[in-house]
Amino acid sequence: TANDGIGEGGEVWVDRWWWHQRLALGLANDKDIINNNHDDNYNYKKDVRQLRQQGTCLDNLQPGRSSHPDHGRGAMASRFLPKGSIVAPVPVLPVPRDELRYLRKKEWKEVEKWRKKKRKEMELKTITNLDDQTKAESREQGVGKKVNTIEEDDGDNTEAALPPGMKWRQQLLLNYCFGHVNSSVLLFPYGLFVNFINHASSEVVMNLGDEKHDAPVANVGLRWSDRWVERDTVSGKDPRTMSPEELFSRPNPAGLVLEYVALRDIRPNEEILFDYGSLWANAWNEHVRHHSASSSDDNGNGYGSPPLNDYTPAYIMEEVATNLRTAEEQLTYPYPDNVFTACFYRYSDGNDDHYDDDKKFNAQSINTNSKTKTRAIPWKMSRGLFDMTNLRPCKVIDREPIQTGGKKMAYTAIIQNRPGLSPEEQIPKGVKHIVSGIPREAFRFVDRPYTSDVHLEGAFRQNIGLESLGVFPTAWLDLKSEE
């Protein structure tokens, strides 16, 4: 559960310090400590031999640049890892597959319109098929008014519950989850750097189209860690024997742990690679063959994003936009629709002078002909200002050289609120908060929610497949095979 709510595009953080500490010290099944009960008086010091026998090393992985040019970052071995050794523990959280499906607002409106039309057609068909006597009874008793809806017949999360040509969108989280094609259960791994591990085939040669290319080979496998898997605290069952319904209803979702194991000796700084499965590989190869960065959704269903040539990532804008355009200039030369400008600014800086002044200002009327009051204050640098929590939307309205004849500019901008701000950081309603003298370094281009390149129309979505490993519990295989 989220204590303060999570905004669109917000990062999810989970405090797993207690679990990792117990795992590293070999205390996961220590009878001296009650699970999830912090004991400040417990002696955590262990004999080195006992640590080697019972503990698990958590720093075998470190982030680095992948050897594959298209992979970006990867997980590297921080030390020599012999064949058969545990590379990293992989605690996982079960996630219902349906919860990662979504539609955009415009699409939901189309769905509701389509479902309403289908319900009327079904009601009309039901009443038409009744004889005259039944029709009379139906008018008196309301029979025939309630019929099985599209959702009740086919389920809200099936393609049949959507208009022809429309498909469910998938959250980016799907790409990081383990799964099985015949299961509604997904497993999200949250171990240290395990989500940096990239794909490589288990075979020496991987077939890509009509040509064969030498490619890296997977050097780790995956198995259940019977040492760390914990039984359900209520039923006493092994979670791997539960049905998906039982699994998702557990009060404590923790206790499921996989582990990466070295398939051969792994050298220090060598990239760790895992075979994502044939279904994933086939889906990726199909995506590479058909994906085009110069076109949007081409199925003619009207549910695609704007053309991709109107799209420019925020990080590219950050590199090319040395000087920022004012709001007036953007009327003629607008920025791409997928980005907006933001700046680092702490409203409560200066012993809350801004906040107190605005409260006084808000109580006065400077211009009786305007509902929105304006004031301008100078931007100031303070310790910790460039923390991401202080980044907030803004609109540039003016710029001028910092020095006469100089190229460096200082900007004046209207500072705006963003979701999740504390009360003391919120600009009072009705106040147009203008700040002057803002350096270019304090601005950032930001991708609007669901508009970055990983959310473009046709972006790759496929879970990591465990079908061929034999580790996916049969109790979780609740979906029919598509074959």
N, C-alpha and C positions, 0 to 999 in steps of 0.2 A: 504494500500500500504506500502511496505517496503522501508525505506529511503536508507538503505545501502545494501540491499539484505540479504537473509537468506540462509545460507548454509544447506546442507543435515544434518538432525538430529538437526538443530538449534532450540532453544526454541523461541516461539512467545510471545512477550510482547505487551500489549495494554494499553495505558494510559487512565484509566477510572476514574481518580481522580475527575474530574468535575462532572460526573454523580453521583458517590457515595456520594459526598458532598451534592449535591442537594437532593438526595434521603434521606440521613440521617437527613437533616434539614427540610424535608417536602416541598422542593421548586420545585419539578418536574413540577407543574402546577402553580407556582407563577407568576402572571401577571406582577409583578414588575421587573422580570428578563427575558430578551429575551433568548430563548434557545440557549445554546452554546456560549453565549456572556458573558465573564468574566467582572464583575463590581467590581473593587477593593474598591469602596466607599460604596458598599452595606452593610447594617448592618445584619450580619449573626446571631446575638444573638436572641434567641427565648425564650419565656416563657416556663417553664418546662411543664406546662399543654398543651400548644400548640404543643410542641414536641411530647408528648405522644399521642395526638390526630392525628397529621398530619405526624409525622416522622415514620421511620422504623428502628428498631434496627439492626445493621449490625454485631454485635459481639456475636450473640447467638450460633455460631458454633466455635469450635476450633479443630485443628487436634490432633489425638491421635492414639494409637495402637488399631486396631479392636479386638473385642472379638472373632471373627471367625478366626481360625488359618490360613486359606487360603486367607484372605482378605488383609493382610498387614495393611496399614493405614486406618483410618476411620474418620468420623466427629462426634464429641462429643458435647453434650449440655453444654454450659458454665454456664448456670443458669437454674432454674426451669422454664419450659415452659408449661403453662396450656393448656388443650384441647381447640382447636379452634383458638389458637394464631398463628400468623405468625412466623414461625421458621426462614426463610430467604427469601429475595427477590432473584429471579433467572432471571436476564436479559439474553436474548438469542440472538444470531446472526443467521440468516438463512443461511444455506449452501447448495448448490446444491448437491444432492446425487452423481451424476456422477463425481463430482470433487474429490471425495475421492477414485475413482478407479484408478489403475495404473498397469503397467507391467514393468518388469525389461528390461534392454537393450537387453539381449540375447533373451528374449521373443518377444520383438518388432521386432527383425530381423526375427524371425520365422513367426510372423504375416504378415510382409510385403512380405516375400517370398510366404506364403500361399495365400495371397490376389492377388498377381501378377499372380499366377498360376490360380486362380479362374476367374480372369478377362479375361485371355486368353481363358479359356474354354468357358466362356459366349460369348465372341466375336466370337469364332469359331462356336459355336452352332447357334448364330444369323445369321451369314453369310451362314451357311450350309442350313438353312431353307428358304433362299430366292430363288426365281426362277432364271433362267438364266438371264432374262432381268434385274431383280433387282440387281443381282450380278454385271452385267456390270455397272449399274448406281452407285452402291456402290463403285466400283473401281474408277470411274470418280469423284464422288462427296464426297467420304469418308463416305457414309452412312454405318452404321454397325460398324464403328470403335469406336464410343462412345456409350456405353450401360450403363444401370444402374449397378453400382458397388455393391459389397457386402455391403459396408458401406452405400450407398444410399438406398439400399433395407431394411436393417435391423438395421441401426444405429450403429455408432462406439462403443457405450457402451453396446451392447447386446452380449450375449454369441455366437449368430449366426455369429457375426463379427470376431470371433476368430477360430483358428484351432480346430478340434475335440479334446476334452480332456483338453483344456486349459481354465482356468477361470480367470476373473479379480481378481487382488489382491485388498485388502481394506486397506486404511490408518488406523493407530492406532486411529486417531481422531474419527473414527466411534463409538468406544466403549463408548465415553463420550457424544455423541449426543442423544437428544430425536428425535424420528421419528415415522412414521406410515408406515406399509407395503404397503399401497396403495398411497404413496406420494413420490414425488421427492424432497421434502423439509426436510432437517434436521435442528435441532435447537441446536446450541452449547451454553451451559450455561457458563457464566463467572463471576458469583457472588462469594462472598468471601467464600471459603472452600466448596462450593456446589458440586464440583467435587470429594470430599472425601466421599460423601454419598454412602454407599454400598447397595446391594440388600438384601431384605428379602421378603418372600411371605406374602400376606395379610391373608393367612389362618394359623391356629394354627399349623397344621401338613403339612409338605411338602413331597411329595412322591419322593423318590430317588431310582430308580431301583425297586427291589422287596421288599425292606424294607422301613419302615417308621421311621423317626427320628424326635425327637423334634428339632425345629429350631426357631431362633428369628423371631418375627413377625414385619412387617412394622409398624412404629409409626408415619409416616408423609404421607400426600397426596399432590397432586399437582393441582393447579388451576391457571387460568389467574388472574393477578392483574389489574382489570379495573382501579384502582386508578393511576397506573403508565404507562399503555399502552398509547402511544402517536400516534396521527394521522400523516399520511405522510405529510411532510412539503410542498410538491408540489401539490399533488392531493387532499389532505384533507381527503383521505380515511383511514379507519381503516385497518391496514396491514393484519388483519385476514380475511378480505373480498376480498383481492386481489388474482389474479391468481398467480401461482408460477412465471410466466414470469414477471409480474408486481412487485412481491415481490423482486426478485433478481435484478431488474433494478433500484430500489430506490437509489437516490444519497446518502442518509443517512440510513444505515441499522439498526440503533438503534431504540428504542421505543417499543420493544416487551419485556414484563416482565411477567414471571410466579412467583409463590410463593409457597414455601413449608408450609403446615399447619399441626399443631399437631393433630393427630387423637385421642390422649388420653393425659393425663398428662405425661410429660417427666421429669425425675429427672436430677439434675446436674450430669455431666460426663457420662450420659447414651448415648450409641451410637445411632445416628440418622440413620434410615433405611427406604428405599423406595422400593416399589414393582416395579421392572423393566418390569413386564408384562409376560404373559404366553409364548409368542413367544421367548422372551429372555431366560426364564427359560428352555424351551424345547431345545433351541439351546445349552445352557450351559450343560445341562444334557447329551445331545448327544455328545458334545465335550469331556466331562469327560470320557464317556464310551469308546470312540474310540481313544482318544489321547494316543500316546505312545512316550515317550521321547527317545526311542532307535531306532526309524526308521524315515526315511525321507518320502517324498512324495511317496506313494506306488501304485499310479494309473498307473505307467508305461508310463507316457506321456513325461518324460524327462525334465520336467520343475521344478523339485524340487530342494531344497537346498542340500548341501553336507550332508552326514550322521550326525545325531545329536551327535554321540559319539565323533566326532571331534570338538565339540563345548564346550567351557568353557567360562562362563561370565567373563567380566573384573573384577568385584568385587571379584570373587573367585581367579583369578590370583593375584590380589592385596594382598590377604590374605596369599597365599601359596608361592609366589615368594619372599623370603626374600632377596636373591641376584639375580641380573639381569644378564642374559646371554648376551655375546657380539654377534655381528653380525656373527663372525666366528663360535662361538659355536652353533649358531642357524642353521647353515648349517647341523649339525648333529642332534641337538636336537631343532627343531623349536618350536616356540610358536604356539598355535592354529591360524588358518587363520583368525578368526573373531576378533582378537585383535591386537593392535599395542602399542608401548611405546611412551609416551609423557612426557615432563618435564616442570616445571614452569621456565620460563626464559623471561626476558625483555631485548630485544635487545638494546634499547636506554638508559639503565641504565648508570650511571656514566657521566652525563652531555653530553650525546650523543657521548662519546668517542668511543664506538664500531662502531657507524655509521660513524663517521668522519674517523676513522682509516681504516675501510673497504673501504670507498670511495677512500682513498689514495692507499690502498692495491690493489684495483681493477684496478687502473690505472697503476700499475707496473706489470712486469712479473718476477716472481721468478723462475719459471721453464718453459723454452721455449718449452719443450717437452710435457707439460701437458696443456690441455685447462682449467682445473679446478684448481684454486689457493686455497691454504690451509693456515690457520692460527689458532692458539689456544690461548684462553684467559681463565683466571680463573673465575669460577662461583662465584657470590657474592649475598648475601642476601640483600634485600632492602624492605622498607615499601610497603605493598600491593602486594608483588610479588606473593603470593599464591592465588591471584584472578584468577578465571577460565578464564578470558580473556587473561591471560599470559601463558596458557597451549598450548604447540605447539608440533608437532611430532618431534621425535628425534630417532637416531640410536646409541645404545651403542657400542663403539668400544674398550673400555678397562676398567679395574677396578683394584684397589689396596687398601690395608688396609689403613685406616686413620692413625692408629698407628701401629708400628711394632708389629706383633704378634696378633693384634686385629682382631675382627670379623666384625666390621663395615667397610663398603667399601665406597670409593669415586670413582665416575665414570667419564669417558671421553666419550663425545657423540657428534655426528654431529647434530647440531640444524637445523631444516627445517622450512620453511614457512607453513602457513595454510591459507585457504581462509578467507577473511574479515579483514586481518591485515592492519593497517594504513601504509602509505609510510615509516614513520620513523621506523616502527617495522619490515619492510621487509628486509631480508638479500639480498644484491645485487646479481643479476644474475651472475653466474660463480664463486661465492665465496663459498667454503666449510667451513662453520663456525663451528669450533671445540671448545668446552668448556670443561674444565677439573675441577676436584674437586667438582663434583655435588653429594650431599648426596642422599641416597636412598629415603629420605622423599620428595624430590623434583620431584620424578618420579610417574607416574600414568599409569596403563594399561587402555586403552580406547577401547570400542567396535567400530568396523567399522560401518559406516552407514548401517542401515537395517540388522544388524546381532545380535542384542541383543535378549534375550529370547522372548521378545514380538513380534519379527519379524521372529521367526523360522517358518519353513514350518508347516502349520496346526495350527498356533497360533489363538486364539479365536478372532472373529470379529463379533459383533452384536450390533446394536444401542439399546438404552433404549426405550422400546415400550410404546406408549401412546394409543394403540388401545382401551383398555377397559375403559379408564377414561372419554371419551366423551369431552375432551378438545381440540382435534386436529381439526382445522377449516376445514369444508367441502369444502371450496373453494380451499384448497391445495391438495385434493384427486384426483390427475391427473393420477394415474397409475391403471391399471386393477388388479382385484383380481386374485391371482394365483389359487383359488379354481375353 
